[in-house]
Amino acid sequence: GIVFDYESPIPHADSPESQAYVKLIGATYTKFHSQNPPLQVSTCVAWSPDDIDDRHYPIRQFAKVSDLLYVMDYDTQSQITQGPCIANANAPFSGMKLGLERYLEVLRNDDDDNNDGGGVAASTKLILGVPWYGYRYPCLDDENARTRPDARFCPIKQVPFRGINCSDAAGREIPYSKILQTYYAMTAQEKQRTGGIRRDDYQDASFFNTIVTAPMIPKHNNDPNSTTMTKWEGVRRRTASRPISTTVVDDSDVSSTTVYQYWFDDPQGLRHKYAYAKSLSLGGVGPFTFDDLDPVAQPNESKDMWSALDAFTTTKHMDHDSLE
């Protein structure tokens, strides 16, 4: 099959750009199914249908010309509009729940007109996408005190993304295998000092802190080829959908010792998400991406991530209220 993954802003669902995209997907859908009916056309959509990141997409039209809608439930901190500007989970459970329920509401309006009103077609067309990667954030010191090594909250630099001052662009995407590698490399003393791996039960995600000591960086080094200048890209690692920002998070204004906070989805939290997707009778779940694991260096950890998928494939149908 084929997957469409356009993520740039669109001003409104009826715009020429939006309708051209729908026509492209529709033409592909018609051609594929006329030549080889088993081929599938999938369209990627944001974690919620409510115009996330200025993407005013015609979700109902997408559903009509696609076999599947892949709900990208990751990078959900791209625009942080509530609370302080701090590091948080890549994709909290509550956000996933809200997004999926909103998709079902939107799609079932059409489904009632075309089917029996039960919403089965709407739910089975949705695929829950989950992250097999996390984020690494440099924590800022405030004017009165440094960030503690075992700090629960990690203030982050305000890096704008599409009009919102605070975003996950202050951090950097890290594969799950690299996150574990970083933690395993810490000494027992470092783990004790930073608090080890902790869990945020509300967000249903894990996090830990590290301390990095490095030489001071000159404040006014603007040579892009210099090896002494460090900057956080503030962009998504594997997709061009978030272009490189002109705003650079420059580490030159921090001291030689910096606290970093890592956030990631682990097998425990992913099992809860898969079970919730099962309870809604979704069409499937799909990690992004498979190569974020290292089955050679971390066979047991990789097995645990794959085994978590059993929560979707084997769990009996459950009342989704019991999973909240």
Secondary structure, DSSP 8 states (H G I E B T S, - for coil): -EEE---S-BS-TTSHHHHHHHHHHHHHHHHHHHH-TT--EEEEE-SSTTTGGGB---HHHHHHT-SEEEEE---TTSS--SS-SB---SS-HHHHHHHHHHHHHHHHHHHHHHS-SS-HHHHHTEEEEEESEEEEEE----SS----TT-S--B-----BTTBS--GGGSEEEEHHHHHHHHHTS-HHHHHHHT-SEEETTTTEEEEEEEEE-----TT---TT-TT--EE--S-SS-TTS---SS-EEGGGS-SEEEEEEEE--HHHHHHHHHHHHHTT-SEEEEE-GGGS-TTT-HHHHHHHHHTTHHHHT-----GGGG-
